[in-house]
Amino acid sequence: MRQDAQQNRQKILTTANQLFREHTAADVTMAQLARAAQVGVGTLYRNFPTKGDLFLALAYDQLGSYVRQQRAYLAIHPVDRAALKHALKGYLAFRENRYQVLPKGSLEPASQYYQRSDYQDLVDLFAELIHGVDPHLAPAVVTFKTDLLIAFLRSDSYALQRDVRHYSETEILNQLMTLLFPVAE
């Protein structure tokens, strides 16, 4: 992709994130977004043919940022229980942002999500952390806990915990740590 096209795409994503924080995503039109991002409507639609495409790109852009931040953290910190809790706290913040800014529910079918490289990056990150917390776990158990953790925190499950169960981010974090990563006595 050309550099100016990449800059336009990033400008649109940054502006969309800002607008969706100020107004509900449903209230922001593509024309308003193009004006606010200072790009033509044609440029906006070339990058994101539908609002759903924009939501999906925004979610994956934020997920990529989250994984890069955690990798940078792990480059200077040991892979241990504290690092796992830090990563989970960051992932819950990502989920909360997505919950507040983007439409509720999954933006794509799970079968597509599980095929994305973004998903594999997330799996690799959590598998490394889970293995670091308990290096004696069999690889299949690490994989199972990783998949369980990510599936539990997908949009619809996260919304259930927030909207129906009324758990805060901190309560969800504490429940996850207790359930999936109990401290050995």
Protein Blocks (a to p, Z undefined) as FASTA:
>chain_A
ZZklmmmmmmmmmmmmmmmmmpcfklpcfklmmmmnopafklmmmmmmbfklmmmmmmmm
mmmmmmmmmmmmmmmcccdfklmmmmmmmmmmmmmmmmmmmcgdjfbdfklmmmpmklmm
mmmmmmmmmmmmmmmbcfklmmmmmmmmmmmmgmklmmmmmmmnopafklmmmmmmmmmm
cccZZ
